[in-house]
Amino acid sequence: MTNSCADLEILQSLKEYHISEEYGFILPQPLAELPVYFQPWMDIAGRVSELISSHSLRSTVHRMPLLDTDMLQSHRELRLAHLALSIITMGYVWQEGENNKIKVLPQNLAVPFWKVSQRVGLPPIFTHADGVLANWRKKDPHGPLDMENLELLFSLPGGESVRGFFLVTLLVEVAAVPALKAIPEVIEGVCSGDVPMVSRALDVISQAIKDMKEALQLMHVYVDPFVFYGIVRIFLSGWKDNLSMPEGLVYEGVQDEPMEFSGGSAAQSSLLHCFDELLGVKHEEKSAAFLTRMRDYMPPSHRRFIKDISQAPSLRVFIQKQDDKHLTEAFECCLAQLVALRSYHITVVSRFITVPASKAKQLRSEGPESSEERNLVSNAPVALEERGTGGSGIMSFLKSVRDQTKAVSFLGHRMKN
C-alpha cells in the first residue's frame, strides 16, 4: 500500500529510525563494557577464539553462571550483550566444525540470549547488526574511521581475516551514509514535485553506491580467501537451510522444540533493501522471499525505515510523468551503480567462496599435501559449499537480484555490467 505524502513526514527525521547523521545504520560509539555483574559473558566472549583452539569453549560455557538480564538497561547495553552472547553461541555450536555437532544450547546461555534478543528485537543468533554494526571501536577516539584506526570488540577464529571481513563491511556501511541522508530528500522532492531536488539527491546516492563498491574492494587487501572459506565461514553459519543442522537448535529453558535461524548474511544489511524500495526493484519470488525473511534479522527501527520507503509514492512513476532528461539520467546512473555494485559482489563471492570450494572439493579427492591444504579440507563446511551462510543458493541468488536490478531501467537495451 502506498501512503500519501502527508503520512510520510516521519521520513524527514532519520533519528526516528535510529539512523545516525554520521554513521548511518552503524551503532554510534558502541559500549565496550557491561556492568561488572555480566563480566562472565565478557570474559568468555573475549576469549572465544582461544577457547575454540583449545577445544574448551563448551566446557567453559557449561560453568558459566545463569545471569539475570533485567539489569541491562540502555539500548547500547542490550546491543553489546547480544553481540557477546551471539559470539559465544556461534563458537559453542561450531567449536568442532561440522563434526561432533550439538543439538542443544545450554540454559545458562540460551535463556539470557533469548531474553536479550526479545528486548532488542533481534533473533537469538549472530547477525550483521552484531558483527558489523555494533562490533567496532576507534583506537584513537579522535582519529578517522579507517582500517588503521579501527578494531573489533569481539572476534571469531580466523585472525586478521576476521578483522578484515567485519571492518571492511563496516566501511561499506560508512560509505553509504550520504545515500541514507539523501533518501528522504528524494521522497520529499517527489511529494512536492521538485525535480531538481530529486535529481540532486539521486546524484548523491549514485556517488555513495560507487563509494560502497570501492570500499568493498578492500576485501582483497585485508581478507585471505582460503582463511575465510576454510575457517571463518562456518562460524557465520546458522541452523536454518543448513544440511549440517537440518533439525535446528534447541534453546534449553526457552522451548523444547528446536528452532531455526539463518546465519549472518550481507542480505541482513538494510542498505540494499532501502535502494531497492526507493528505485522500485522487484525481485523474483524465491529471492524476494529470502530478502524479506532477512529483514527479521535487522534492528526493528531499520526495518521500519525500509517499510516506510516502500510505502512512499513511486519514484519511477514520478520520473515517467515528468519526462525530464536530467532526472531520468540521474535515475539511470543510480541504477547502473547499483548493478555495478551487485556485479562486483558476485566477483567477490566467486573469489572467496566458489574458488576455495572448488579447491577443497579437489583436495578431498586427491588428498591434501601442505598444512594449509589440510586446514582447508578439514575445516571447510561441506554442507555450505553451494550455499551462503544465510542459507541461500548463493550464486544463483546474487545473479538473480543483479539481473532484476537491471530490469528496472527505462532504457530499452540491456544494461552493461
N, C-alpha and C positions, 0 to 999 in steps of 0.2 A: 504494500500500500504506500502511495506517495503522499506525503504531508504537504500542506500549503506552506508558503514561506513564513506565514505568521506563527506556525507551530515550531519553527526551527531556530528561534532566537538563541536557544542554548548553545547552538553550534558556534556562536561568536566567542564563547569563552572556553578555551582549552582546559582551564583549571577545573571546570565542571567534570571533566573526564580524567582527572589526574594526569594530564599531559603537560609536561614542563616546557616553557618557552625556550629553555636552554638545552634540555636533554630529551625532549620528545617523550616516547614511551618508556625510556630508561628511568629507573627509580633514582631520583637525585640523592647524592650523598648517602648511600646505604649505611646502616649501622654495621659496625664490625664486632660488637659485643652485646650480649644479652645480660639481664640481671644475673648475679652470681648463682642463684638457685638453679639456673639452666646450664651451668658450666659443664656438667657431664655430657650434654649434647655437643657443646662447642669443642670440648677436648677430643671427642671421638671423630666429629666431622673434620677437624683439622688434621687428623692422622689417618684418614681413610686409605690413602694410597699405601702408606707404610703398613697398615694393618692387613690390607689385602695381600701385599707382597709376602707377609709372614703367615698368611692363611689364618689369621687370628681375629679378623673383624667380627665374625659371627659370634665367637665365644665372648668377645668384649661386649658386644651388644646384649648378650644374654645376662651379663652382670650389671647392665645399666639400670638405674632406678626408674620406676614409673613416675613421671613428673606431672604435676597439675598445670594445665595450660592457662588457667584463669589469671595468673599473674602477668601474662603478656597483654599489654595494653595498646600501644600505638601501632599504626599500620606498618611502620618500619620494623618494629619488634616482631610482628607476625610474619613479615616477609623474610627476615633473617632466620626465624625459627623454621619456616617452611623450607628455605634453602638448606639449612643444616640437616634437617630430618630427611629431606629428599636425597641429599648426598649420601647419608648413612644408608638409606633404603636401597639405593642403586648398588652400592658396594656390597651390602648384605646379600641381596638377591643374586648378584653376578660374581661373587667372590671367586668361585671356581669355574667361571665361564659357563659354557653350556653343560659342563659335567657337574654331577652332584647338585642338581638344581633343587631349590627349596619350594615348598608349596604353601608355607605359612609364614607370614610376617609376625614376629612375636608381639604380644600385647603391649609390652613396655615401649615399643617403637610404634606399633600400628595405631594404638588409641590416641596418643598425643598428636601423631601426624594427621590422623583423621580430623581431630578437633580443630587443629590449626588450619587445616585445609578448608573446613567448613566456614571458619571465620574470615578467611582471606579470599574465599571464592575461587580457589584453585583445586584441582584434583590432587589426591594423595600420591603423587609421583613427581619425578624431576621434570620440569618444563623449561621452555625457552625463557619464561618470566623469571625462573630461578637462576639458571646457569649463565644467562647473559644479562638480563635487565637489572638483577639485584646482586650480582656476584662480582663487584669491582670496587676498587678504591684507587685514588691517586697516591703515588709515593710522595710527591710534593703537592700539598693541597692547593698551592697557588700555581702549579705548573699546568701544562697543556693536557688535553685528552688525546694522548698518542701512545703507541706501543711502549715507548721507553719509560713513560711515566705512569703506566697502569699495571696493576697486579690483581690477581684473583683473591677473593676472601677464602674460598674453598676450592680444592681441585679434586681430580679423579686420576687414576693411573694413566700414564702417557706423557708425563714430564712437560717439556716445553711445547710439545704439540697440542696438549690440552689447553695450556695457557693461550697459545696462538689461536686455536679454534674459537674459544669463547670471546677473546678480546678483539679479534678481527671482526667477529659477528657484532660485537658491541659497536665497533667503529662504523659498520654499515648502518646501524641504527642511528648513530650520531649524524652521519651524512644525510639522513632522511629528514632531519628536524625542520629545515626550511620548507620542505614539501608539506609537512603536517601543519605548519602555520599558514600555508597558502590555501589549504583545502577549504577552510571556512570562507576565505575571500572568493574562491570560485563560486561557492554556493550563494554567497551574498550578491555577487555580481549577476548570477543567473536570476535570482529573485528580483533584483532591481533593474534588470535589463541593461546593465553596464558592461558593454562589450569590451572596452579597453581594460577594465578591471579583471575580467575573466581571462583575457589574453595574457596580461602580465602575470597573473597567478599561475597559469599553466606553464609559462616560461620558467618560473621559479621551480615548479615541480619537475619539469624536464631536466633542468640542471641538477637538481638534487638526486634524481634517479641515476643520472650519469655519474655523479659523485659516489653513489652507493656501489655501482659497478667497479669503480676504481678502488674503493675500499675493499671490496670482495677479492680483488686481485692479490691482496696481501696474504691470502691463504697460502699461496705458492711460496711465500717467503718464510712464513712462521710455522707451517704445519707440514710434517712429513707424511705423505700419503699412506705409506705402509704401517707407520705407527698409528695413524688414525684408524685405518681399517682393521689392523690386527690387534690393537689394544684398546683404543678409546671407544670405538663404536659400540661395543656390547654394553658398556656402562650407560649409554644413552637409550638403550632398548627397553621397551615396555613389555607388558603382558596382555596385549590385545593384538590379534592378527599376527602372532608370533608363533611359528610352529614349534619353537623350543619350549614354550609355556602355553600350550593350547587351552588349558583349563583356567588360566588366570591365576590370581594370587588371593589367598585367604588373609584378610586383615583380622587377626585374632582379637577378640574383645569388641569388634565392631559389628561383624555379622559372620554367620557360619558358612555361607555360600561364598565361593571365590568371586572376586571382582576383576574386571578387565580394564586396563588403562593403557593408552598409547604412549610410546616413548617420546623423548624430545625430538622436535622436528622444526625445520625452518618454516613450515606451514603454520606454526604456532606464533610466528611474528605477526603483529597486527598490520604491518606496513603494506604488504601487497594486497591484503584484503581491502584496505582503505582505497588504494589506487584502482582496484578492480571495480569497486562500487561507484567511485566517482566517474570513471571513464565508461562504465556500462559494459564491462567484460562479463560475459556469461559463459560458465564452464559446462562441459559435458556432464551428464548425470552422475557418473561414478566419481569423477574428480570433484564436482560440486559437493557431493555428499561428504567426501573426505575433508574438504576445506571447511565446510560448515561444522563438522564434528571438531575440527581443530580449534574452533572459536571457544569451545568449552575449556580450553587449556590456557586461555588468556585472562588477565585480570578483568573482573566484571565491568569496570568503567571503560576500559579499552574496547571491550566487546560492544558496549552501548554506543560508543563513538562510531564504530563501523555500521551498526544498525541505523543510526541517525543519518549517516551519509547515504545509506541505501534508500532512505525514505525521503530524501530531498528531491526537488524537481529535477528531471533528467537533463544532464549536461548535453548529451548527444542531441536530444530534441531541440534544445535551445540553439545549438550550433546550426542545425538544419534550418531552423526558422530564420536565423539571422542572415545566412548566406554571405558571411563576411570572410574574405580570403585570408586575412591575417589570423583571425580567430580559428578558422579551420586548420591552418598551417600549425598554429600553436598546439592544437589538439593532436594532430598527426605526429608532431615532433615528440610530444609527451608519450604517445602510444609507441612510437618507434624506440624510444629509450627504454620503455618497459619491456618490449620484445627483446631488445639487446641484452638487458639485464637477465631475463629468463633464459636466453640462449647461452649466456656466459655461465649461468648457474649449471646448465646441463654439462658444459665443458668441465667445470669444477667437479661435479659429481662423477663424471667419467674418470677423471684422474684419481680421485680419492676413494672411489668405490668400485666402479666397473673394472678398471685395470687391475687393482690389487685382488679383486675377487677372482678374476681370470687366472692371475698368477698363483693364488692359493689353491685353486682347483687343479692347476697343472702340477703343482708341487705335491699335492696329495696322491696323484697317480704316479709321479716319477720318483718321489722321495726327496725331502729337503736335505741340503748339504751344510750350509752355513747356519750359525746361531740365529741370524736374522730370519732366514727362511723357516727354521724350526719354530720360531716365535709366531710367524705369520700363520703357519699351518695349525699350530696347537691352540692359538688364542682366537683366531678369526671365527666369528659366529657363522656356522654353516646355514642355519635357519634364515639368516638375513642376507644371503648372497644376492638375491634378486629384489630385495625389499628395502625400504627406508626404515629408519629407527621408529618412525611414527606408524609403520605398518603398511605403507602404500607400496604398490609396484612402481619403483622409483622412476625409472627412465620413461616408461610409458606415461606416467602421471605428469612428469615435467614437460615432456613434449606436447602433451595434450593441452596443458594450461598455456604454454607458449603459443601454440597454434590458435587457440581460442582468443588469445590477446590480439594476434594478427587479424583475426576475422572481424574485429570491431572497426577497422579502418574504413574511412569513407572512400578511400581510393579504390579504383576498380581492379588494379593489379595487385599481385601478391607482394606483401612487404618483405623486404630482404632481411636476413638475419643480421 
